[in-house]
């Protein structure tokens, strides 16, 4: 639901693609929450963000399974459940190969790969019982892989195209896990591993408090300067008073502060978009700022 009641105020709710699916509230005193044009504008921006992630997933599945899948035909290519069954078999074959070579000890994995066979009706048609059966088998396998219900789609979400976002969330989580097995995965999953590795090697020191003083240049290896410049340029378009405060902490890491609220985010280029990782999820920088910068909402409403 886009609107709900809280303290006698209406709020618009939008979300970042994250396993916890945390919600961000935009108060009615900032924008007209019931404006159809505003709701349409927010939906367009959310769809643009989702499309970037679908493109990443589509490229991964196409290369891994030798099929033709794009962001445009994403649900249609998956809704018989056949591709998902093939994905499971590919993951199992990779894990089994590692185990046979002595490179994988399932007992030491945080989430061991379920190796039990999965049934698949190869001739399943769109919307058929067999499509639901294939999809249900994939969901059962995901549950045995300890993927939580909070991000796990239901059969109708895919077969009947009811909730594309949940399908994307589930596949993103699968991609994260296979990346840790050394298997070809999505660019976003590989970026997450890179970010986590960089953070692990740093000393466990808290970030300094935001201030008006400039921070010294990072001594670590820097990402291409155009990423830093691009992120700062977009963020500093804020016309609020006070503006969003931003600090660059090196390696695509930024700290944003506005009205006492802090956000630490990691930025990376994915094709022609700036993607930011906040918590456990990914979003386009533009869509993320749309949920935290009131002046962007007002600009969207005027457009």
Secondary structure, DSSP 8 states (H G I E B T S, - for coil): --EEEETTEEEEEEE-B-TT--EEEEETTTS-TT-HHHHHHHHHHHHHHHHHHHHHHHHHHHHHHT----STTHHHHHTTSHHHHHHHHHHHHHHHHHHHTT---GGGSTT----S-----TT--TTSHHHHHHHHHHHHHHHHTT--GGG---HHHHHT---HHHHHHHHHHHHHHHHTTT----HHHHHHHHHHHHHHHS---------SS-----SS----HHHHHHHHHHHTT---SS--EEEE-STTEEEEEETTEEEEEEEEEETTEEEEEETTEEEEHHHHHHTT-HHHHHHHHH-
